[in-house]
Amino acid sequence: MEFVRELLPFLLGMVIIPPIFILLVPHGWSPRLKFIAIFVLCIIVGFVGSLIVGEQFGEVEERVVALVIDSSTAYAGSQIAYWMLWKPVLENRLQRYKPLQK
């Protein structure tokens, strides 16, 4: 059970964050604004992950540490999945269905 508790935020970050980021964040945003958006999204996913495994039902200090660890784990999972899986797959599909240019 401890394995699932530690792995859940990582898996949530891999599966949830990249598609949301790709579909909802406009391409015209600056890199700083994109980082802030993904950082906030990772905090939300980290909180949900720690809430699911029951780490948000203790003392304040323990909840904050669990949130920091789970958010950073979700961020790491999202970055690994984005650069190794989601971006190459989507770039290939977008180039295949790219409209003809004059």
C-alpha positions as CSV (number, residue, x, y, z in Angstrom):
1,M,0.0,0.0,0.0
2,E,2.9,2.3,0.7
3,F,4.1,1.9,-2.9
4,V,0.7,3.0,-4.2
5,R,0.7,6.0,-1.8
6,E,4.0,7.2,-3.2
7,L,3.4,6.4,-6.8
8,L,-0.2,7.8,-7.2
9,P,0.8,11.5,-7.6
10,F,3.5,10.6,-10.1
11,L,0.9,8.6,-12.2
12,L,-1.7,11.3,-11.9
13,G,0.9,13.8,-13.1
14,M,1.8,11.6,-16.1
15,V,-1.8,11.0,-17.2
16,I,-3.7,14.2,-16.2
17,I,-1.4,17.2,-16.5
18,P,0.1,16.9,-20.0
19,P,-3.2,16.6,-21.9
20,I,-4.8,19.4,-19.9
21,F,-1.7,21.6,-20.5
22,I,-1.7,20.8,-24.3
23,L,-5.4,21.4,-24.8
24,L,-6.0,24.4,-22.6
25,V,-2.9,26.5,-22.5
26,P,-2.6,28.9,-25.5
27,H,0.5,28.8,-27.6
28,G,1.1,32.5,-27.3
29,W,1.8,32.5,-23.6
30,S,5.2,33.4,-22.4
31,P,7.4,30.6,-20.9
32,R,7.0,32.2,-17.4
33,L,3.2,32.2,-17.6
34,K,3.3,28.6,-18.9
35,F,5.5,27.5,-15.9
36,I,3.1,29.3,-13.5
37,A,0.1,27.5,-15.0
38,I,1.7,24.1,-14.9
39,F,3.0,24.8,-11.3
40,V,-0.5,25.6,-10.1
41,L,-1.9,22.6,-11.9
42,C,0.7,20.4,-10.2
43,I,-0.2,21.7,-6.8
44,I,-3.9,20.9,-7.5
45,V,-3.1,17.4,-8.7
46,G,-0.6,16.9,-5.8
47,F,-3.3,17.9,-3.3
48,V,-5.9,15.6,-4.9
49,G,-3.4,12.8,-4.9
50,S,-2.5,13.2,-1.3
51,L,-6.2,13.6,-0.4
52,I,-7.0,10.3,-2.1
53,V,-4.4,8.4,-0.1
54,G,-5.3,10.1,3.1
55,E,-2.3,12.3,3.7
56,Q,-4.4,15.5,4.1
57,F,-6.0,14.3,7.4
58,G,-3.3,15.0,10.0
59,E,-1.5,17.9,11.5
60,V,-0.8,21.0,9.5
61,E,2.9,20.4,9.2
62,E,2.4,16.9,8.0
63,R,-0.2,18.0,5.4
64,V,2.1,20.7,4.1
65,V,5.0,18.3,3.7
66,A,2.8,15.8,2.0
67,L,1.5,18.5,-0.4
68,V,5.1,19.6,-1.3
69,I,6.3,16.1,-1.9
70,D,3.2,15.0,-3.9
71,S,3.2,18.2,-5.9
72,S,6.8,17.9,-6.8
73,T,6.3,14.2,-7.7
74,A,3.3,15.2,-9.9
75,Y,5.5,17.8,-11.6
76,A,8.3,15.3,-12.3
77,G,5.8,12.8,-13.7
78,S,4.2,15.4,-15.9
79,Q,7.5,16.6,-17.3
80,I,8.7,13.1,-18.0
81,A,5.5,12.1,-19.7
82,Y,5.2,15.3,-21.7
83,W,8.7,15.3,-23.2
84,M,8.9,11.5,-23.7
85,L,5.3,10.5,-24.7
86,W,2.7,13.2,-25.2
87,K,4.7,15.8,-27.2
88,P,6.3,13.3,-29.7
89,V,3.0,11.6,-30.3
90,L,1.0,14.8,-30.7
91,E,3.6,16.5,-32.8
92,N,3.6,13.5,-35.2
93,R,-0.2,13.6,-35.5
94,L,-0.3,17.4,-36.0
95,Q,2.3,17.3,-38.7
96,R,0.4,14.5,-40.5
97,Y,-2.9,16.5,-40.5
98,K,-1.3,19.9,-41.1
99,P,-3.2,21.8,-43.8
100,L,-1.5,22.5,-47.1
101,Q,0.4,25.8,-47.2
102,K,0.6,27.9,-50.4
